[in-house]
Amino acid sequence: MFKTPSRAASTATLVAMCLAGTALLAQQYATPKPEFTQIAKLVCQMIEKEHLVRSPINDMIAGRTVDHFIKELDPQKLYFLQADIDEFQQVRTTLDDSVKRGNIDWAYAAFKRYLDRLDQRIGEAEKLVDAAFDFTVKESMVYDAKELKWAVDDAEINERWRKRIKYDLLLFRLEKMSEEDAKEKLHKRYRTIKKNMHQTEAEDILEIFLTSLTSSFDPHSSYMSPRSEEEFRNVMRLSLDGIGAALKSEDGSTIVAQIVKGGAASRDGRLKVKDRIVGAGQKAEAITDV
């Protein structure tokens, strides 16, 4: 026997589903754990007492920390708008006091804004990938983010994405890749970026933020989470099979972050820090696109 639900029951069910969806959506944003407060305090104390610079965590350091954190999240200036940056800058003279008290809420709020902007940009990028491009039109783009200002509105940042996608598609053309395969490659890249960023854990955000703080004293100081420390020790001991290089993901590309002294890459000498890994394979084998 089948029973047709009443309109009220259907509405209630729909509302419940919407609320459940909202709850799931909210869960994708990492939040600081209670123990992070103590970690932040201890790191601040250690820096002020043990760092060679012997400088206090003050307004100047707070400003640098904000800049480092923003650059770490959006190095190519493809996600944030100038309005976002203006809002972030409001803590340039107060973030130092907050962190020393163990309050790191700003970092998580900024990361949430980053994910929101990323979702917006990736959504537009997916549409642009499928758009028609005229490769006979002469256009230019600024590839070095240092020469770019933050976009003031969605129209400006979407234009950056349009040119970037057109540039990537042109590179694929030069590689004799079909248009269908090139577009699918870009779709896969953007889906991967979105998935990876939404899987960022609370410990990862803490690590990025506290490294932004420590690197504000000098570029060689960083904070490592227990997991990162173990990975670092494994690399330094060369206990893992590999090429002897530490890699990181940046805007969908695999970038060489560090060459391990004495490792295979160091002995070979051709691989350099900041190189982009586009494929891998043995001497006699075809290179596999990564």
N, C-alpha and C positions, 0 to 999 in steps of 0.2 A: 504494500500500500504506500502510495506517495502522497505527501502532504505539501501543498504550496505554502511557503512562509508568508506571513503578513508583511505589508509594506513597512510597518514599524520594526519588525524583526529584521528585515533586510537592511534597513537603515542602520540599526544597531550593529549588525554584523559588519557593515561597511565601515562604520566609525571605528569599531574595534580593530579592523584590519589596518586602517589608516594610522591609528595610534601605535599598533605593533610595528608598522613600517617606520614610523617616526622614531620609535625606540631603537630599532635596529640601525637606523641612520645615525642616531646620536652616538651609538656605541662605536662607530668607526673612528671617532676622535679620541685619541689617547689623552689621559689626564694624569697629572702628577700623583705619585703614590706618597703616602704619609712619610715614609722613610727618606724621601728625597729632600725634605726640609732639613734634616740633620746632615745629609750629604753636602748640600749647598753650604751650610754653615761651616762644616769642617774644611771644605775646599777653600772657602774665603779665608779662614784662619790660617791654613797652611800656606796660602799664597803670600799673605801679608808677613808671615813670620819666616818662611823658608825660601821664597823666591829670591834669586840673585839681585833683582832690580831693587828690592826693598822699598817698594812703592805701595802706598795704601790704595785700597779699592775706593776710588773717589768718582766725582762727576766725569772727569776725563776718561777714566776706564769704563764707566757706564756707557758713555757715548760710543766708544770704540766697540764695546760688546754688542750694542744695538747694530752697528754697521756690519760687524763680522757675521752676526746671526742672519741678518737680511741677505747678505751676499752668499752665505752658505745655502740658504733656501732657494734663492732666485739669482744665480750668478749671471744669467744671460738677459735679465730684465724682461722676461716673457710672461710673467704671471701677475705681479703686483702692479697697481696703479700708483700714481703720485699721491693720491688721497690716502692710500694705505700707508705709504712711507711717512707722510706727514703725521698720521695718527701714531705710528710706531715711535716717531721722534719725540713724542711727548714725555717719554720716560728717560730721556737722555741724562737728566739731572737727579732722577729719583731711583733708577734701577739699582744703583750701587747699594743704597740703604735697604731696599727690598731683599736683595740677594743675601746680604749679610744677616738678615733676619730669617733667612731660609725660604722666603717667598719667591717662587719661580713661576707664578701664574702667568706672567706676561709672555714667557716663552711659549707656553702651551696655547695661549690665546692667539699669538702670532702664527703659530704652526697651524691652528685651525683655520685662520684666515687664508693661509697659504693653500690648504687643501680645498677650500671653497673656490679660490681663484683658479686653482689647477683644474678643478672639475669644469669650470666655465670655459677656460681656454682649450682644454682637450675636447670639449663638446663642439666648440667652433672649429677646431682643427680637423675633426672628423668630417665635418661638412666641407671644409675647404679642400681636403684631399680628393673628394669626389667631384669637385668643381672642374670646369673646363679652363685650361690655361693656354694663353697665346704666347708661344715661345719666340715669336718673331718680334715682339715688342721689346725695345731696349729699356731695361730697368736696372736699378742699382739698389744695394742694401748695405747697411752697416753691420758687419759681422762681429766686430769687437765691442763688447758691452761697455767697455770703459769710455767709448766715444758716444754712448747713448744716454739720453736722459730718460727718466721714468715716463712711461706713457701717461697722458692726462685723462684719457677716456677709452672706452671699449673700441671705438672706431680706430683709434691710433694703434692699439695693441693688436687688434685683429689684422690690421694691415701688415704689421711685422710678421705675424704668423703666416699670412698669405705669401709674402715674399720668401720666407724661410722654407715653406712647403714647396713653392715653385722651384726654389734653388735645389732642394733635395731631389725633386722629381727630375730636374735637368741633369743632376749628377748620375742618377740611375739610367737616364737615357744614354749618357756617354759610356756607361758600362754595358750598353746593349741589352738592358733589361726591358721587358715588355711593360707597357703602361699598366696593365692589370696587376702584374707582379709587383711593380713599384708602389702602387697605391696600397696593395695588401700589406706590403712591408711597412709602410708608414702607419697604417691602421694598427698593425701589430705593435709597433714601437710605442704609439700613444696609449694603447690599452695596457701595455706593460708598465709604462711610467705611472699611470693612474693606479694600477693595482699595487705596485711596489710602494708608492707613497702612502696609500691608505693602509698598508700593512706595517707602517712605521710604529714601533712600540714605544711605550712611555720612556723606557730606559734609553732609547736611541735619541729622543728629543732632549733628554737631560744631558746626554753626552755632547750633542751638538751645541747646546747652550753653554755648558760649562767650558767646553773647548773654545767657544767664542770669547768667554771671559778670560781664560788663561792666555790665549793667543793675543789678547789685548796688551799683555805685558811684553811678550816677544813671540815671534812666529814659530818658535820651536817648542813651546809649552802647550801641552794638551791634556785633557782629562779622558781617561779610558774607563769605560764600564768594565766590570769583571769579565764579561763575555769578550769584549774587544781586547782586553789585556791577554786573555788566554790565546786568542787568535794571533795576536802580535808575537807572543812567546813562541808559538808554533812556527810562525814564519821565520823568526830570528834563529830558531834552532834548526830550521830547514827540515822539520820533521814531517812536513807535508810534501807530497810529490807535486811538482809544478815548475814554473819558469823562474822562480826566485824574484817575484815582483808582487807588491801589494796593489790590488785593483779596487776601484770604486766606480759606482754608477753615477752618471751626471747627464741629466736630460735624455735618458734613453741610450746613452753610449757608455761603453766600458773604457774608463780612463786609467792610465798607469799613475798611481799615487806615490809609489815608492819602489826603488830598486834595491833589493837586498844585497848588501856587499858580500861577495863570495859566491853568490848564487849563479844559476845558469845565465840569466839575463845580464848580470854584471860582467861575467866572463866573456860573453858574446859581444857586448858593447853597443849593439845597434838600437836596443830598446831604450827610450828616454822617458823621464817623468813628464807627464801631461800628454804623452802619445795616446791616440785613440785606437783601441783594438777593434778591427772590423772583421777579422776572420782568423781562423786557427787551423793548423794541419801540419802533417809531417812533410819532409822534403819531397817525397815522391807522390804524395797524395794531393788531391784537390783541396783547395782551401774551403773550409766550411764557414759560411756567413754566420756571425754571431750577433 
